[in-house]
Amino acid sequence: MPAISRPLRLGLVSAAMAPLLGVAACGGSGTNAPSSSGASGGGSSATSDSRSASDVVTDYLGYVGGKAGKADAGLDPVTLGWVNVEGGPGGNPEATLGARAAVKYVNDRLGGIGGHPLKLNVCTVVSAEEEGQKCGQQLLGDKKVSTIGVGNLYLGDASFNSVIAGKKPVLVGVATGPTMPTAKNTFSTFGDLPHIFGTWGTYARDVLKAKTAAVIHTSTPGDKIASGAAVKGLKAAGLKVKSVGFDAQSTDLIGPVTAAGANTADVVVPISIGGGCVGIAKALKQLNVTKPVVSTPLCMSPDVAQGLGGDLPTWTYGVAQTLPMDSSAADSKAFLKASAQAGLGKDDQSKVFAPLGWSTILTYAKVLNAIGPDKITPASVTERLKKFPGPVIMGAAEVKCGKYPDAPAVCNDQARFYQYEGKGQFKPLTDWIRPPQ
C-alpha cells in the first residue's frame, strides 16, 4: 500500500506507485522469473482464486445496477464523505482524483444513484494525526453524508475513527492506517497489510519453492509493521527467515543485505521506499545476488527509477489489485478507458491509489443503487456492506467481511504477483493468492 510514519502506504498495497511486481534484482541481481501463472502446494494454492470472465468487472453499468445516461441535476444529490492523506509529503492525492473521476463517470454515464447525482464531501489530512479528528467531525456533522469512503488514511486514522466510532459506515480499498482493520462498521475490500503480506509466504513456497528468505527493511514504524507481516507469512509457509533493518538515511546497504543472508537465501524480500529501494537494489547488484527478489509496490516509484538510472528494479512485485498496466487484463483495460473518459490522467491512472479510489466509489454506487436513494441511511448501508460478496473492481472475485475476528474490517486477504521486465513492461505471474493456512 510505508515510510516513516505511514504504517502502510503500501498498498498496497497497496499498496501504491502501481500494482505490480517483477522478479530479479536491478542489473544482474535478479533471477529468471517463474514461467507459470501459478502453482499449488500445501495449504493455500497460488491459483486458488482463478476468476472466470464473469468475475472480472468490465461492465460498469451492469455492475452498479444503473441506467445509462446522465443523472438528473434537478434531484437532490446523494453525498458521500471522503477522507484521504494529501497535500504534504507522502500523501496520495491520486486517491481523491480517482474517486472524483468515478463520481463524474457515475453521474455522466451511469445515471447517478437512482437518477440522483452523486457528490463528494472531501476532507484531507496533511501531516498530523489530529487532523483525522477534524475530518471525522466534518463528515459526522454533515447530515447529508450517510456513508464515508477512504483513500489512503495511513495517518490520522486513529483520531478519525475515535470520532466516527461506527456511527457512519466507512468503505476503504486498502486499510493502511493501523486502527482501520479493527474500526467499527469499517469495510476494507482489498484487505490490510498483515493479511495481504501473508501471500508473500504462499508465493515463495508454492511458486518459487523457496526454503529460506532474507527480509531487508527500513527501521521506520511503517516498514517494521510491513516487514513483520511479511516475516509472519513466510514463516507460516514453512520458510526459515532472517530479517534485518537499516536506518532510513543509510545509502550503502551492503552490510544489512549481507547480514540478512541475501547471498544464500532462496528469496529476497525488500520492504522500503525511495532511497531504501535504490540502496537495496545497488547492494544486491554489487553482491551479485541472483535469487528472486519479491518486493512491494512502494519500490515502484519514479524516484526509485531515477536513482537507478531511469528504470525500476526488474524484481517481482506483489500487489492487492490487478495492475493497471497489465495489458492482458480485461478489467485494467476497462478502468483505463472509462477513467480516461472521466478525465483521469495517464500518470495518475498508473498509481495504485487512483484505481483504489475509483473502485471504492463504484462499489458504493452498486450498494446505494441497490438500497435506493430514498432509503439510504448509515444503518442500511452498513447492512449491505456487511453482506457484500464481491466482485471488486480490479480486485478479487470474492470478498468476505468479518472473516477475521481480530480484524473485523478486513474483507480480503489476496494479492497478485507480477514480473517487471523493464521499460514499463509487466508480466502477470499469478492469479489471486491467499496467505498460507
Residue pairs with C-beta under 8 A, 6 or more apart in sequence:
1 8
1 9
1 10
1 11
1 12
1 13
1 14
1 15
1 16
1 152
1 154
1 173
1 174
1 176
1 190
1 193
1 196
1 297
1 320
1 352
1 353
1 356
2 8
2 9
2 10
2 154
2 218
2 220
2 222
2 223
2 225
2 226
2 271
2 272
2 273
2 296
2 298
3 9
3 90
3 218
3 220
3 222
3 223
3 273
3 274
3 298
4 90
4 220
4 221
4 222
4 248
5 154
5 155
5 220
5 221
5 222
6 85
6 90
6 154
6 155
6 176
6 222
7 154
7 176
7 177
7 178
7 193
7 221
7 222
7 225
7 226
8 15
8 154
8 174
8 176
8 177
8 178
8 192
8 193
8 222
8 225
8 226
9 15
9 16
9 90
9 92
9 152
9 154
9 176
9 222
9 273
9 298
10 16
10 174
10 176
10 193
10 196
10 222
10 226
10 296
10 297
10 298
11 19
11 152
11 173
11 174
11 176
11 190
11 296
11 297
11 298
11 319
11 320
11 352
11 353
11 356
12 19
12 174
12 176
12 190
12 193
12 196
12 296
12 297
12 319
12 320
12 321
12 352
12 356
13 19
13 174
13 190
13 193
13 196
13 296
13 297
13 319
13 320
13 321
13 352
13 415
14 173
14 174
14 176
14 190
14 196
14 297
14 319
14 320
14 321
14 352
14 353
14 356
15 152
15 174
15 176
15 196
15 296
15 297
15 298
15 319
15 320
15 352
15 353
15 356
16 92
16 94
16 152
16 297
16 298
16 351
16 352
16 353
16 356
17 297
17 298
17 299
17 300
17 301
17 351
17 352
18 297
18 300
18 319
18 323
18 324
18 325
18 350
18 351
18 352
19 297
19 317
19 319
19 320
19 321
19 322
19 323
19 324
19 352
19 355
19 394
19 416
19 418
20 297
20 300
20 317
20 319
20 323
20 325
20 326
20 418
20 420
20 426
21 294
21 295
21 297
21 315
21 316
21 317
21 318
21 319
21 416
21 417
21 418
21 419
21 420
21 426
21 429
22 33
22 312
22 313
22 314
22 315
22 316
22 317
22 418
22 419
22 420
22 421
22 426
22 427
23 30
23 31
23 32
23 33
23 34
23 292
23 293
23 294
23 314
23 315
23 316
23 419
23 429
24 30
24 31
24 32
24 33
24 292
24 293
24 313
24 314
24 315
24 316
24 419
25 31
25 268
25 281
25 284
25 285
25 289
25 290
25 293
25 313
25 314
25 315
26 281
26 282
26 284
26 285
26 308
26 313
26 314
26 315
27 281
27 285
28 285
28 288
28 290
29 281
29 284
29 285
29 287
29 288
29 289
29 290
29 293
30 290
30 292
30 293
30 313
30 314
30 315
31 290
31 291
31 292
31 293
33 292
33 316
33 419
33 427
33 429
34 207
34 208
34 429
36 207
36 429
37 47
37 428
37 429
37 430
37 431
38 45
38 46
38 47
38 50
38 206
38 207
38 429
38 430
38 431
38 433
39 45
39 46
39 47
39 206
39 207
40 46
40 47
40 48
40 206
41 202
41 205
41 206
42 205
42 238
43 202
43 205
43 237
43 436
43 437
44 202
44 206
44 433
44 434
44 435
44 436
44 437
45 206
45 433
46 202
46 203
46 206
46 207
46 430
46 431
46 433
47 430
47 431
47 433
48 432
48 433
48 434
49 396
49 397
49 398
49 414
49 431
49 432
49 433
49 434
50 431
50 432
51 391
51 396
51 397
51 431
51 432
52 397
53 330
55 391
55 397
56 329
56 330
56 331
56 391
56 397
57 63
57 331
57 334
57 391
57 392
57 393
57 394
58 330
58 331
58 333
58 334
59 334
60 105
60 109
60 110
60 334
60 338
60 362
60 393
61 67
61 68
61 109
61 110
63 362
63 366
63 393
64 106
64 110
64 362
64 365
64 366
64 369
65 366
65 369
65 370
66 106
66 110
66 111
66 112
66 365
66 369
67 110
67 111
67 115
68 109
68 110
68 111
69 109
69 111
70 107
70 108
70 109
70 111
70 112
71 106
71 107
71 108
71 111
71 112
71 113
71 115
71 116
71 117
71 118
72 112
72 115
72 116
72 117
73 117
75 112
75 115
75 116
75 117
75 373
76 116
77 116
77 117
77 118
77 119
77 144
78 112
78 113
78 116
78 117
78 118
78 119
78 368
78 373
78 376
79 119
79 120
79 121
79 142
79 144
79 145
79 146
80 103
80 118
80 119
80 120
80 121
80 145
80 147
80 148
80 149
80 361
80 364
81 120
81 121
81 123
81 138
81 139
81 142
81 145
81 147
81 148
81 149
81 168
82 96
82 99
82 120
82 121
82 122
82 123
82 148
82 149
82 150
82 151
83 122
83 123
83 124
83 125
83 132
83 135
83 139
83 148
83 149
83 150
83 151
83 153
83 156
83 160
84 91
84 92
84 93
84 95
84 96
84 99
84 122
84 124
84 125
84 150
84 151
84 152
84 153
84 357
85 91
85 92
85 124
85 125
85 126
85 151
85 152
85 153
85 154
85 155
85 156
86 92
86 93
86 95
86 96
86 124
86 125
86 126
86 151
87 93
87 124
87 126
87 127
88 126
88 127
89 127
90 155
91 124
91 126
91 152
92 151
92 152
92 351
92 353
94 348
94 351
94 353
94 354
94 357
95 151
95 152
95 353
95 354
95 356
95 357
96 122
96 124
96 151
96 357
97 344
97 345
97 348
97 354
97 357
98 151
98 339
98 344
98 348
98 353
98 354
98 355
98 356
98 357
98 358
98 361
99 120
99 149
99 151
99 357
99 358
99 360
99 361
100 120
101 339
101 342
101 343
101 344
101 354
101 358
102 339
102 342
102 357
102 358
102 359
102 360
102 361
102 362
102 365
103 118
103 119
103 120
103 361
104 342
104 343
105 338
105 339
105 341
105 342
106 112
106 113
106 118
106 361
106 362
106 365
107 117
107 118
108 342
109 338
109 341
110 365
112 118
113 365
113 368
113 369
113 373
113 376
114 368
114 369
114 372
114 373
114 374
115 373
116 373
118 361
118 365
118 368
120 149
121 138
121 139
121 142
121 144
121 145
123 134
123 135
123 138
123 139
124 131
124 135
125 131
125 132
125 135
125 153
125 155
125 156
125 160
127 155
128 155
128 156
129 155
129 156
129 158
129 159
130 156
130 159
131 155
131 156
131 159
132 153
132 155
132 156
132 157
132 158
132 159
132 160
132 161
132 163
133 156
133 159
133 160
133 162
133 163
135 156
135 160
136 159
136 160
136 161
136 162
136 163
136 164
137 163
139 145
139 148
139 164
139 168
140 163
140 164
140 167
140 168
145 168
146 168
146 376
146 377
146 378
146 381
147 168
147 169
147 170
147 171
147 364
147 368
147 376
147 378
147 381
148 164
148 168
148 169
148 170
148 171
149 170
149 171
149 172
149 357
149 360
149 361
149 364
150 170
150 171
150 172
150 173
150 180
150 360
151 172
151 173
151 353
151 356
151 357
151 360
152 174
152 176
152 353
152 356
153 160
153 172
153 176
153 177
153 180
154 176
154 177
154 222
155 177
156 177
157 176
157 177
157 178
157 179
157 180
157 183
158 177
158 178
158 179
160 177
161 177
161 179
161 180
161 183
161 184
161 186
164 170
164 183
165 184
166 183
166 184
166 185
166 186
167 185
167 378
168 185
168 378
169 185
169 186
169 187
169 378
169 381
169 382
169 385
170 183
170 185
170 186
170 187
171 186
171 187
171 189
171 360
171 363
171 364
171 385
172 180
172 186
172 187
172 188
172 189
172 360
172 409
173 188
173 189
173 190
173 321
173 353
173 356
173 357
173 359
173 360
174 188
174 190
174 191
174 192
174 193
174 196
174 320
174 356
175 181
175 186
175 188
175 191
175 192
175 409
175 410
176 192
176 193
178 225
180 186
180 188
180 192
180 409
181 188
181 192
181 194
181 407
181 408
181 409
181 410
182 406
182 407
182 408
182 409
183 409
185 378
185 382
185 385
186 409
187 385
187 386
187 388
187 401
187 409
187 411
188 409
188 410
188 411
188 412
189 359
189 360
189 363
189 388
189 390
189 392
189 395
189 399
189 411
189 412
190 196
190 320
190 321
190 356
190 359
190 392
190 395
190 412
191 320
191 410
191 411
191 412
191 413
191 414
192 407
192 409
192 410
193 225
193 226
193 229
194 225
194 229
194 232
194 407
195 229
195 404
195 407
195 410
195 412
195 413
195 435
196 229
196 318
196 320
196 413
196 414
196 415
197 226
197 229
197 230
197 232
197 233
198 229
198 232
198 233
198 236
198 413
198 434
198 435
198 436
199 233
199 318
199 413
199 414
199 415
199 433
199 434
199 435
200 230
200 233
200 234
200 269
200 294
200 318
201 230
201 232
201 233
201 234
201 235
201 236
201 237
201 239
201 435
201 436
202 233
202 237
202 433
202 434
202 435
202 436
203 294
203 318
203 417
203 430
203 433
204 210
204 213
204 234
204 237
204 239
204 266
204 267
204 294
205 237
205 238
205 239
205 436
206 433
207 417
207 429
207 430
208 266
208 267
208 292
208 294
209 266
210 239
210 265
210 266
210 267
210 292
211 238
211 239
211 240
211 266
212 239
212 240
212 241
212 242
212 261
212 264
212 265
212 266
212 267
213 234
213 239
213 240
213 241
213 242
213 265
213 266
213 267
213 268
213 269
214 241
214 242
214 243
214 244
214 257
214 260
214 261
214 262
214 265
214 267
214 268
214 269
215 227
215 230
215 231
215 234
215 241
215 242
215 243
215 244
215 260
215 269
215 271
216 243
216 244
216 245
216 246
216 253
216 256
216 257
216 260
216 262
216 268
216 269
216 270
216 271
216 272
216 280
217 223
217 224
217 226
217 227
217 243
217 244
217 245
217 246
217 270
217 271
217 272
218 245
218 246
218 247
218 248
218 271
218 272
218 273
218 276
219 245
219 246
219 247
219 248
220 248
223 245
223 271
223 272
223 273
223 276
224 245
226 271
226 296
227 243
227 245
227 269
227 271
230 269
230 271
231 241
231 243
233 435
233 436
234 241
234 269
235 241
236 435
236 436
237 436
238 436
239 266
239 267
242 259
242 260
242 261
242 265
243 260
244 256
244 257
244 259
244 260
245 256
246 253
246 255
246 256
246 276
246 279
248 275
248 276
250 256
250 276
250 279
251 275
251 279
252 279
252 283
253 276
253 279
253 280
253 282
253 283
254 283
254 286
254 287
256 283
257 280
257 283
257 284
257 287
257 289
258 283
258 287
260 268
262 268
262 283
262 284
262 287
262 289
262 291
263 287
263 289
265 291
266 291
266 292
267 291
267 292
267 293
267 294
268 284
268 289
268 291
268 292
268 293
268 294
269 293
269 294
269 295
270 276
270 277
270 280
270 281
270 293
270 295
270 296
270 299
270 315
271 295
271 296
271 298
272 279
272 280
272 298
272 299
273 298
273 299
273 301
274 301
274 303
274 304
274 307
275 303
275 307
277 295
277 298
277 299
277 301
277 304
277 307
277 313
278 303
278 304
278 307
278 308
281 304
281 308
281 313
281 315
282 308
284 293
292 316
293 313
293 315
293 316
294 315
294 316
294 317
294 318
294 417
295 313
295 315
295 316
295 317
295 318
296 317
296 318
296 319
297 317
297 318
297 319
297 352
299 312
299 313
299 315
299 317
300 312
300 317
300 420
304 312
304 313
305 311
305 312
311 422
311 423
312 420
312 422
313 420
314 419
314 420
314 421
314 422
315 420
316 417
316 418
316 419
316 420
316 429
317 417
317 418
317 420
318 415
318 416
318 417
319 352
319 415
319 416
319 417
319 418
320 395
320 412
320 414
320 415
320 416
321 352
321 355
321 356
321 359
321 394
321 395
321 416
322 329
322 331
322 332
322 394
322 395
322 416
323 329
323 332
323 416
323 418
323 426
323 428
324 332
324 335
324 336
324 349
324 350
324 352
324 354
324 355
324 394
325 332
325 350
325 424
325 426
326 332
326 418
326 426
326 428
327 333
328 428
329 428
331 393
331 394
332 394
335 349
335 355
335 358
335 393
335 394
336 349
339 349
339 354
339 355
339 358
340 346
340 349
344 354
344 358
348 354
349 355
355 393
355 394
358 393
358 394
359 392
359 393
359 394
359 395
362 393
363 388
363 392
363 393
367 381
367 384
367 385
367 388
368 376
368 381
370 384
371 380
371 381
371 384
385 401
386 401
386 402
387 401
388 399
388 401
388 411
389 398
389 399
389 400
390 396
390 397
390 398
390 399
391 397
391 398
391 399
392 399
392 412
395 412
395 414
396 412
396 414
396 432
397 432
399 411
399 412
400 411
400 412
401 408
401 409
401 410
401 411
402 408
402 411
403 410
403 411
403 413
404 410
404 413
413 434
413 435
414 432
414 433
414 434
415 432
415 433
416 428
416 429
416 430
416 431
416 432
416 433
417 428
417 429
417 430
417 433
418 426
418 427
418 428
418 429
419 426
419 427
419 429
420 426
421 427
